[in-house]
Amino acid sequence: MKQRIITAIIAIAVFLPFVLIGKLPLVLFTFLLVGIGVFEMFRMRKIPFLSIPGIISLITVWMIVLPNHYLTSLNMTKLEMGLIAVLLYLTYMVFSKNKFTFDDVAFSILAVIYIGIGFHFFIEIRETHLAYLIYSLFIIWATDSGAYFIGRAIGKRKLWPEISPNKTVEGFVGGIISALVVGVLFSVFGYIEWSIGFAFTTIILSIFGQIGDLTESALKRHYDVKDSGRLLPGHGGILDRFDSLIFVWPLLYFIFERFLDLI
């Protein structure tokens, strides 16, 4: 536990300044995070990262993450770049004589979409709604902490033992309650105005954050690994720390675009 706390403090001290600064420094820092994330995904499936598919995946995930206004000078859409990446994957499959299989192609495509879209909306939200980005971080941190401590204290009923045997229904509910408490604090201190829509959004984000955590657990269980990586002692890898937020950021951006008046 002591190691987890120390690592968390150091990680937050490194991460938050980039969030506050924003712009190009944040984009470059995000490039580093998604690059490590793709490496962790390839490592789980035992695909060499220092390879042609690894290079294709790295460039593709960077293009997905890149804010849209950076692409205007290239005169190319992200969809077009994605289609080129698919063709390159399939071409390499042929030249590798099926050592890089069709399943590997599908895995690589889904990996860069899974990681890239989440972090793309991380940057997009930062550029337009810094307060809500900070709110999303604290909501997920509160959810994780509440689920962990409440689950350990009173958890009895297993939530999804086939995927994550230590998670409990009580912990799941405790995570939502903890997120609501943090949401109230954001309102009390005047960062965000409290409303029914805001409370509902907090609950939705907490639920999907925990689903994101379970998704990563399912992935690790499928590939029989304990953690996605070893970069963060006591926490695992980048994907272990951002699995919830990868789910939450696109959802939060969608709420901004479609239902902002509710918040």
Secondary structure, 3 states (H helix, E strand, C coil): CHHHHHHHHHHHHHHHHHHHHCHHHHHHHHHHHHHHHHHHHHHHHCCCCCCHHHHHHHHHHHHHHCCHHHHHHHCCCHHHHHHHHHHHHHHHHHHCCCCCCHHHHHHHHHHHHHHHHHHHHHHHHHHHCHHHHHHHHHHHHHHHHHHHHHHHHHCCCEEECCCEEEEEHHHHHHHHHHHHHHHHHHHHCCCCCCCHHHHHHHHHHHHHHHHHHHHHHHHHHHCCCCCCCCCECCCECHHHHHHHHHHHHHHHHHHHHHHHHHC
